[in-house]
Amino acid sequence: MFDNASILITGGTGSFGNTFVPMLLSKYSPRRVIIYSRDEMKQWEMAQKFQGDARVRFFIGDVRDKDRLYRALDGVDYVVHAAATKIVPTAEYNPFECVKTNINGAMNLIDACIDKGVKRVVALSTDKASSPVNLYGATKLASDKLFVAGNSYSGGRATRFAVVRYGNVMGSRGSVIPFFQSIKDQGVLPITDPRMTRFMISLEQGVELVWHAFEDMIGGEIYVKKIPSMKVTDLARVIAPQAEQKVIGIRPGEKLHEQMISAEDAYYTYEYSEHFKILPAINGWGTSLERIKNGKKVPEGFVYSSDNNSEWMSETDLQDWIAANRDKIGSF
């Protein structure tokens, strides 16, 4: 569906964009791929990877700036919304700035995409938007609701919106694997809580889920990939078997376990072979056969969280993944 199309990625210099763009160029033949972000240095660094490819364009701009979005979206067919203020402690201590980007920015993008005639938009969400306990999660929950409602807000326009939600991305900048690897030689790894668990998803899996959302969406769906879990203590043991694990306590706004689907969402959630789909509660869309397709409704009270997951990543699987991705860990 992306052949000869124009695709724009907000926050496109981040971990997701650096994986999405080469995968897109390898599988499809887009007319343009536009990286929209506010960090000129990251844009310059990313541009070095695509020198000589006229399809890849770079656009300095902020999702807080609606006028700039209007200009960047001219002639664009599809949008992936990856821009966000997402570091939990940063959001806790700078709440106004987090709201400006994650909520106001989402509103700006929705307005601009509708007015510019964009066909489809997929917004990236997070496990922290499910039963949020921190400001980042609360703003992403608000963002998710905005994108879902954007399908009715668009009126008679053709623009459609959906959301993809996933948790801990293995090896991405600032995540636990590169952090543990950077300090493993010190002999001590900090563990916030020995009971802590996390979902484990690769960026490649995240990109493929976004592609599926673009192809499958009618409008308003939240897609959740089925992925394995792992205890943080097991992860630490794989990275540094001889290191001491020192319990330091949970940080402000941090969850003990990641949750993707809450019991309240279960009433509108359907299961598929490789993912779940949370349908909109508004406008009767939660019972829309067009959206349900071949899905099976989950049981009442169903919760999809990293501690009650039926699938767990083994230490051997993690070792194999690290060996195969050693040169990329922490660089995307």
Beta strands, then each sheet from edge to edge (+ up, - down):
strand 1: 6-10
strand 2: 32-37
strand 3: 56-60
strand 4: 78-81
strand 5: 120-126
strand 6: 160-166
strand 7: 188-191
strand 8: 197-199
strand 9: 222-225
strand 10: 229-231
strand 11: 244-247
strand 12: 259-261
strand 13: 269-271
strand 14: 275-278
strand 15: 296-297
strand 16: 304-305
sheet 1: 3+ 2+ 1+ 4+ 5+ 6+ 9+ 14- 13+ 15-
sheet 2: 7+ 11+
sheet 3: 8+ 10-
sheet 4: 12+ 16-
end
